Amino acid sequence: MNVFAKGLHPSGIGDVTMTEINGPIRIGQATVMPGDVILGTSSGVIFVPPQLAEQVVDDSENTRLRDYWGKMTISNGTYTPGEVDRGWTDAMNAEFAAWKEGVDPTSLEI
């Protein structure tokens, strides 16, 4: 079990005494509900409601692939950093979509 502890604060949530298992808790300024997905890294902790977990994973994977493709196209001289770092053109989006279809995302490292 991983534990991330920055400090303790014994207050409950708005005059509520917590005496239950799998009930809401407060961590810092965040209220954490049962079932929330928790991601802890060296830079911090984030709580994701379970109904949004799939969307968060899909969006973060798409961001990872876009970053990889952008870095790759800069390295091979196809695009400049200025082109990659601002809003992509329709042509760039189409190239990325075609590249994404033919790549195994588990084989890529950034």
Sine and cosine of phi, psi and omega as CSV:
sin_phi,cos_phi,sin_psi,cos_psi,sin_omega,cos_omega
0.00,0.00,0.81,-0.59,0.06,-1.00
-1.00,0.09,0.61,-0.79,0.05,-1.00
-0.76,-0.64,0.77,-0.63,0.09,-1.00
-0.89,-0.45,0.93,-0.37,-0.03,-1.00
-0.79,-0.61,0.85,-0.52,0.05,-1.00
-0.97,-0.25,-0.42,0.91,-0.01,-1.00
0.10,-1.00,0.04,-1.00,-0.03,-1.00
-0.84,-0.55,0.54,-0.84,0.10,-0.99
-0.55,-0.84,0.90,-0.44,-0.15,-0.99
-0.98,0.18,-0.01,1.00,-0.07,-1.00
-0.95,0.32,0.51,-0.86,0.06,-1.00
-1.00,0.02,-0.22,-0.97,0.03,-1.00
-1.00,-0.09,0.96,-0.28,0.10,-0.99
0.73,0.68,0.90,0.43,0.04,-1.00
0.89,0.45,0.49,0.87,0.04,-1.00
-0.94,-0.33,0.77,-0.64,0.09,-1.00
-1.00,-0.05,0.84,-0.54,-0.05,-1.00
-1.00,-0.01,0.91,-0.42,0.00,-1.00
-0.76,-0.65,0.51,0.86,-0.08,-1.00
-0.78,-0.63,0.35,-0.94,0.12,-0.99
-0.99,-0.14,0.63,-0.77,-0.05,-1.00
0.88,0.47,0.59,0.80,0.09,-1.00
-0.95,-0.30,0.15,-0.99,0.02,-1.00
-0.92,0.39,0.57,-0.82,0.06,-1.00
-0.73,-0.69,0.28,-0.96,0.07,-1.00
-0.92,-0.38,0.77,-0.63,0.09,-1.00
-0.84,-0.54,0.94,-0.35,-0.12,-0.99
0.89,0.45,-0.82,-0.57,0.02,-1.00
-0.99,-0.15,0.11,0.99,-0.06,-1.00
-0.97,-0.23,0.66,-0.75,0.15,-0.99
-1.00,-0.10,0.80,-0.60,-0.05,-1.00
-0.94,-0.35,0.81,-0.59,-0.04,-1.00
-0.98,-0.18,0.43,-0.90,0.07,-1.00
-0.83,0.55,0.70,-0.71,0.00,-1.00
1.00,-0.07,-0.20,0.98,0.03,-1.00
-0.88,0.48,0.61,-0.79,0.07,-1.00
-1.00,0.01,0.76,-0.65,-0.05,-1.00
-0.91,-0.42,0.79,-0.61,0.07,-1.00
-0.90,-0.44,0.88,-0.48,0.02,-1.00
-0.90,-0.44,0.79,-0.62,0.07,-1.00
-0.76,-0.66,0.02,-1.00,0.02,-1.00
-0.91,0.42,-0.33,0.94,-0.01,-1.00
-1.00,-0.05,-0.13,0.99,0.03,-1.00
0.49,-0.87,-0.14,-0.99,-0.03,-1.00
-0.80,-0.60,0.64,-0.77,0.06,-1.00
-0.76,-0.65,0.59,-0.81,-0.01,-1.00
-0.91,-0.41,0.80,-0.61,-0.05,-1.00
-0.88,-0.48,0.84,-0.55,0.07,-1.00
-0.86,0.51,0.61,-0.79,-0.09,-1.00
-0.85,0.53,-0.53,0.85,-0.01,-1.00
-0.94,0.33,-0.24,0.97,0.02,-1.00
-0.96,-0.28,-0.08,1.00,-0.11,-0.99
-0.86,0.51,-0.71,0.70,-0.02,-1.00
-0.89,0.45,-0.68,0.74,0.02,-1.00
-0.90,0.44,-0.65,0.76,0.02,-1.00
-0.89,0.45,-0.69,0.73,0.02,-1.00
-0.90,0.43,-0.73,0.68,0.00,-1.00
-0.88,0.48,-0.71,0.70,-0.01,-1.00
-0.90,0.43,-0.66,0.76,-0.02,-1.00
-0.94,0.35,-0.57,0.82,0.05,-1.00
-0.92,0.38,-0.64,0.77,0.04,-1.00
-0.90,0.44,-0.65,0.76,0.05,-1.00
-0.89,0.46,-0.68,0.73,0.02,-1.00
-0.87,0.50,-0.70,0.71,0.00,-1.00
-0.92,0.39,-0.64,0.77,0.04,-1.00
-0.89,0.46,-0.67,0.75,0.04,-1.00
-0.89,0.46,-0.69,0.73,0.00,-1.00
-0.89,0.46,-0.75,0.66,-0.02,-1.00
-0.88,0.47,-0.67,0.74,0.02,-1.00
-0.88,0.48,-0.72,0.70,0.02,-1.00
-0.89,0.46,-0.65,0.76,0.00,-1.00
-0.90,0.44,-0.68,0.73,-0.03,-1.00
-0.95,0.33,-0.49,0.87,0.10,-0.99
-0.94,0.35,-0.70,0.71,-0.02,-1.00
-0.88,0.48,-0.63,0.77,-0.04,-1.00
-1.00,-0.01,0.08,1.00,0.11,-0.99
0.99,0.14,0.14,0.99,0.01,-1.00
-0.93,0.37,-0.69,0.73,0.00,-1.00
-0.74,-0.67,0.36,-0.93,0.05,-1.00
-1.00,-0.04,0.32,-0.95,0.07,-1.00
-0.84,0.55,-0.59,0.81,0.03,-1.00
-0.89,0.46,-0.60,0.80,0.02,-1.00
-0.95,0.32,-0.64,0.77,-0.05,-1.00
-0.96,0.28,-0.58,0.81,-0.11,-0.99
-0.99,0.14,-0.21,0.98,0.08,-1.00
-0.97,-0.25,-0.09,-1.00,0.00,-1.00
-0.85,0.53,0.77,-0.64,-0.04,-1.00
-0.95,0.30,0.54,-0.84,0.09,-1.00
-0.97,0.26,0.20,-0.98,0.06,-1.00
-0.87,0.49,-0.61,0.79,0.01,-1.00
-0.90,0.43,-0.67,0.74,0.03,-1.00
-0.90,0.44,-0.69,0.72,0.03,-1.00
-0.88,0.48,-0.63,0.77,0.02,-1.00
-0.92,0.39,-0.68,0.73,0.04,-1.00
-0.88,0.47,-0.69,0.72,0.02,-1.00
-0.88,0.48,-0.71,0.71,-0.01,-1.00
-0.88,0.48,-0.66,0.75,0.03,-1.00
-0.92,0.40,-0.67,0.74,0.02,-1.00
-0.90,0.44,-0.69,0.73,-0.04,-1.00
-0.88,0.48,-0.59,0.81,0.01,-1.00
-0.90,0.44,-0.53,0.85,-0.10,-1.00
-0.98,-0.18,0.17,0.99,-0.08,-1.00
-0.91,-0.42,0.54,-0.84,0.11,-0.99
-1.00,-0.04,0.96,-0.28,-0.11,-0.99
-0.88,0.48,-0.41,0.91,-0.01,-1.00
-0.96,0.28,-0.25,0.97,-0.02,-1.00
-1.00,0.00,-0.06,1.00,-0.09,-1.00
-0.99,-0.15,0.65,-0.76,0.11,-0.99
-0.79,-0.61,0.71,-0.70,0.03,-1.00
-0.98,-0.19,0.00,0.00,0.00,0.00
